[in-house]
Amino acid sequence: MPIPLNIYKKIVVFPTHGHKQPECKWIFTNNVHEIKRHPDNRKASIIIFKNGMELPLHDVSYYVAKSQYEKSLIFINGTGDLLSI
């Protein structure tokens, strides 16, 4: 579940795993350029950041990573109800 850190500045993070799992990484949505399928592992994905760095997620599928990212965009694009709270 994405977490809006600052709804007015549209700063949102999303987890790669359950928040209690030690392998969980929190990704700042605004820094993501693209999420791609891993070329060698269909159960993996790669997050490409705006600065060109890549984060391979060997145990996070493209579908899960993309879904988390898209959910976080709801807050950034203003289509979520949190902006009206």
DOKOLMI-771128 format. One line per 2 residues: number of its first residue (from 1); their letters; for each residue x, y, z of N, C-alpha, C. Coordinates in Angstrom, 2 decimals, padded with zeros to 5 digits, always signed. Layout:
BEGIN
NUM	A	X Y Z X Y Z X Y Z  ... $
//
This chain:
BEGIN
1	MP	+000.84 -001.18 +000.00 +000.00 +000.00 +000.00 +000.89 +001.25 +000.00  +000.75 +002.09 -001.00 +001.51 +003.34 -001.04 +001.16 +004.24 +000.15 $
3	IP	+002.13 +005.04 +000.55 +001.92 +005.95 +001.66 +002.24 +007.38 +001.21  +001.25 +008.27 +001.30 +001.53 +009.67 +000.98 +002.25 +010.32 +002.17 $
5	LN	+003.45 +010.79 +001.94 +004.21 +011.45 +003.00 +003.82 +012.91 +003.12  +003.54 +013.53 +001.98 +003.11 +014.92 +001.97 +002.17 +015.08 +000.77 $
7	IY	+000.87 +015.14 +001.04 -000.09 +015.19 -000.07 -000.07 +016.52 -000.81  +000.35 +017.58 -000.15 +000.37 +018.88 -000.80 +001.56 +019.02 -001.75 $
9	KK	+002.68 +018.39 -001.39 +003.85 +018.40 -002.26 +003.90 +017.15 -003.15  +002.89 +016.30 -003.01 +002.74 +015.08 -003.80 +003.94 +014.15 -003.64 $
11	IV	+004.35 +013.94 -002.41 +005.44 +013.02 -002.10 +004.82 +011.73 -001.59  +005.01 +010.66 -002.37 +004.41 +009.37 -002.07 +005.48 +008.30 -002.18 $
13	VF	+005.44 +007.33 -001.29 +006.34 +006.17 -001.36 +005.51 +004.90 -001.47  +006.12 +003.88 -002.06 +005.46 +002.58 -002.10 +006.47 +001.49 -001.76 $
15	PT	+006.01 +000.42 -001.09 +006.92 -000.65 -000.68 +007.09 -001.70 -001.76  +008.23 -002.36 -001.74 +008.44 -003.48 -002.66 +007.96 -004.79 -002.05 $
17	HG	+007.86 -004.82 -000.73 +007.43 -006.01 +000.01 +006.57 -005.55 +001.18  +006.12 -006.49 +001.98 +005.43 -006.12 +003.21 +006.35 -005.30 +004.09 $
19	HK	+005.80 -004.29 +004.74 +006.65 -003.34 +005.47 +007.43 -003.97 +006.63  +007.04 -005.14 +007.08 +007.77 -005.80 +008.17 +008.86 -006.74 +007.66 $
21	QP	+008.91 -006.95 +006.37 +009.91 -007.84 +005.80 +011.24 -007.10 +005.65  +012.34 -007.75 +006.05 +013.64 -007.06 +006.00 +014.08 -006.67 +004.59 $
23	EC	+013.59 -007.34 +003.57 +013.98 -007.01 +002.20 +013.15 -005.87 +001.60  +012.23 -005.32 +002.36 +011.37 -004.24 +001.87 +012.20 -002.99 +001.57 $
25	KW	+011.95 -002.44 +000.40 +012.55 -001.17 +000.00 +011.41 -000.19 -000.25  +011.57 +001.04 +000.18 +010.55 +002.06 -000.04 +011.00 +002.92 -001.21 $
27	IF	+010.14 +003.02 -002.21 +010.46 +003.74 -003.45 +009.68 +005.04 -003.49  +010.39 +006.14 -003.74 +009.73 +007.43 -003.91 +009.19 +007.51 -005.34 $
29	TN	+007.89 +007.59 -005.45 +007.22 +007.55 -006.75 +007.74 +008.60 -007.72  +007.98 +009.80 -007.25 +008.43 +010.87 -008.14 +009.80 +010.63 -008.75 $
31	NV	+010.57 +009.70 -008.19 +011.90 +009.41 -008.72 +011.89 +008.31 -009.78  +010.75 +007.66 -009.96 +010.67 +006.53 -010.90 +010.46 +007.04 -012.32 $
33	HE	+011.29 +006.55 -013.21 +011.13 +006.85 -014.64 +010.31 +005.76 -015.33  +010.61 +004.50 -014.95 +009.99 +003.37 -015.64 +010.15 +002.12 -014.81 $
35	IK	+009.21 +001.20 -014.97 +009.33 -000.13 -014.39 +009.27 -001.12 -015.54  +010.28 -002.00 -015.59 +010.38 -002.95 -016.70 +010.39 -004.38 -016.19 $
37	RH	+010.03 -005.27 -017.07 +010.19 -006.70 -016.79 +011.68 -007.03 -016.81  +012.09 -007.92 -015.95 +013.48 -008.37 -015.96 +013.66 -009.26 -017.19 $
39	PD	+014.70 -009.05 -017.98 +014.85 -009.82 -019.22 +015.15 -011.31 -019.01  +015.71 -011.66 -017.86 +016.12 -013.05 -017.63 +015.25 -013.80 -016.65 $
41	NR	+014.34 -013.11 -015.98 +013.56 -013.74 -014.91 +012.15 -013.16 -014.93  +011.18 -013.96 -015.31 +009.82 -013.43 -015.40 +009.19 -013.15 -014.05 $
43	KA	+009.82 -013.60 -012.98 +009.33 -013.32 -011.63 +010.05 -012.12 -011.01  +010.73 -011.35 -011.84 +011.50 -010.21 -011.36 +011.17 -008.96 -012.18 $
45	SI	+011.58 -007.83 -011.66 +011.36 -006.56 -012.35 +012.56 -005.65 -012.12  +012.57 -004.55 -012.84 +013.64 -003.55 -012.69 +012.98 -002.18 -012.61 $
47	II	+013.33 -001.43 -011.58 +012.88 -000.05 -011.48 +014.00 +000.84 -012.01  +013.65 +001.67 -012.97 +014.62 +002.62 -013.54 +014.25 +004.00 -013.02 $
49	FK	+015.21 +004.64 -012.38 +014.98 +005.95 -011.79 +015.29 +007.05 -012.78  +014.82 +008.23 -012.51 +015.01 +009.38 -013.40 +016.48 +009.74 -013.58 $
51	NG	+017.32 +009.38 -012.62 +018.76 +009.67 -012.74 +019.50 +008.58 -013.50  +018.77 +007.59 -014.01 +019.37 +006.53 -014.81 +019.76 +005.29 -014.03 $
53	ME	+019.76 +005.36 -012.72 +020.11 +004.19 -011.91 +019.00 +003.15 -012.03  +019.40 +001.88 -011.90 +018.46 +000.78 -011.99 +018.49 -000.03 -010.70 $
55	LP	+017.30 -000.46 -010.27 +017.18 -001.30 -009.08 +016.51 -002.60 -009.49  +017.29 -003.68 -009.65 +016.68 -004.97 -009.96 +015.98 -005.52 -008.72 $
57	LH	+014.76 -005.97 -008.90 +014.00 -006.60 -007.81 +013.80 -008.05 -008.20  +014.68 -008.91 -007.71 +014.70 -010.30 -008.15 +013.53 -011.13 -007.64 $
59	DV	+012.87 -010.64 -006.60 +011.75 -011.40 -006.05 +010.43 -010.62 -006.08  +010.37 -009.60 -006.94 +009.15 -008.81 -007.11 +008.80 -008.83 -008.59 $
61	SY	+007.65 -009.37 -008.92 +007.26 -009.48 -010.33 +006.97 -008.11 -010.92  +007.01 -008.04 -012.23 +006.68 -006.81 -012.94 +005.27 -006.37 -012.57 $
63	YV	+004.34 -007.32 -012.53 +002.95 -006.99 -012.23 +002.82 -006.34 -010.85  +003.46 -006.90 -009.84 +003.37 -006.36 -008.48 +004.02 -004.98 -008.40 $
65	AK	+005.21 -004.83 -008.97 +005.91 -003.55 -008.93 +005.11 -002.48 -009.67  +004.61 -002.81 -010.84 +003.84 -001.85 -011.63 +002.53 -001.49 -010.92 $
67	SQ	+001.90 -002.46 -010.30 +000.65 -002.22 -009.58 +000.87 -001.27 -008.40  +001.93 -001.50 -007.63 +002.24 -000.61 -006.51 +002.52 +000.81 -007.00 $
69	YE	+003.26 +000.91 -008.08 +003.59 +002.21 -008.66 +002.32 +002.93 -009.12  +001.46 +002.22 -009.82 +000.22 +002.83 -010.33 -000.69 +003.26 -009.19 $
71	KS	-000.74 +002.49 -008.11 -001.54 +002.90 -006.95 -001.00 +004.19 -006.35  +000.32 +004.32 -006.33 +000.91 +005.54 -005.76 +000.64 +006.76 -006.64 $
73	LI	+000.49 +006.55 -007.94 +000.20 +007.65 -008.85 -001.18 +008.26 -008.60  -002.07 +007.48 -008.01 -003.40 +007.99 -007.70 -003.30 +009.22 -006.80 $
75	FI	-002.41 +009.16 -005.81 -002.23 +010.29 -004.91 -001.57 +011.47 -005.62  -000.59 +011.19 -006.44 +000.15 +012.24 -007.13 -000.70 +012.96 -008.17 $
77	NG	-001.51 +012.20 -008.88 -002.34 +012.79 -009.93 -003.61 +013.43 -009.41  -003.83 +013.34 -008.10 -004.97 +014.02 -007.53 -006.30 +013.32 -007.72 $
79	TG	-006.27 +012.05 -008.10 -007.53 +011.34 -008.29 -007.96 +010.60 -007.02  -007.10 +010.63 -006.00 -007.46 +010.02 -004.73 -008.18 +011.02 -003.84 $
81	DL	-008.93 +010.56 -002.89 -009.70 +011.45 -002.03 -008.86 +012.07 -000.92  -007.62 +011.65 -000.75 -006.81 +012.20 +000.33 -006.56 +013.69 +000.17 $
83	LS	-006.58 +014.18 -001.05 -006.32 +015.60 -001.25 -007.47 +016.47 -000.75  -008.63 +015.88 -000.54 -009.78 +016.67 -000.07 -009.99 +016.57 +001.44 $
85	I	-009.08 +015.87 +002.14 -009.23 +015.72 +003.59 -008.92 +017.04 +004.28 $
//
